[in-house]
Amino acid sequence: MKEIKNFAEFNAVQNQSKPVLLDFYADWCGPCRALLPTVEKLADKHSDDFIIQKINVDTFPELAGQFGVRSIPALFVLKNGKIAESLVGYKSEVELENILQGHLEAA
């Protein structure tokens, strides 16, 4: 799973035709570390349908601010460059899978 490091990378991801799942996290965040294996697994599983990338709030606070991130982990589903859904806190693999499937079925 790739990490977005600058606005150019974010703009390239945001303007894709596939839906995007952004995972805002920090290395020191326990729930973020607990969520990471699940997000990585889903990134592999849905690589044909979704773009799933992570953003470290400590190294890229500007983008976290742009999304209004106040708590982490924070997950955002983007469709056509717009926020379609936002989630805060740890989510199970089943919860995230259902969310991804819902956005694929609505496409």
LINHU-V641658 format. One record per residue. PHI is phi as a letter, one per 30 degrees, with the letter a starting at -180 (none if undefined). Layout:
BEGIN
phi: (PHI	PHI)
END
This chain:
BEGIN
phi: (none	d	c	d	c	a	d	d	d	d	d	d	d	d	c	d	d	d	d	b	c	c	c	d	b	b	d	d	d	e	d	d	d	d	d	e	e	d	d	d	d	d	d	d	d	c	d	d	c	b	c	b	b	c	b	d	d	d	c	b	d	d	d	e	d	d	d	i	d	c	b	b	d	b	c	b	c	c	b	h	i	c	d	c	a	b	b	b	j	d	b	d	e	d	d	d	d	d	d	d	d	d	d	d	d	d	d)
END
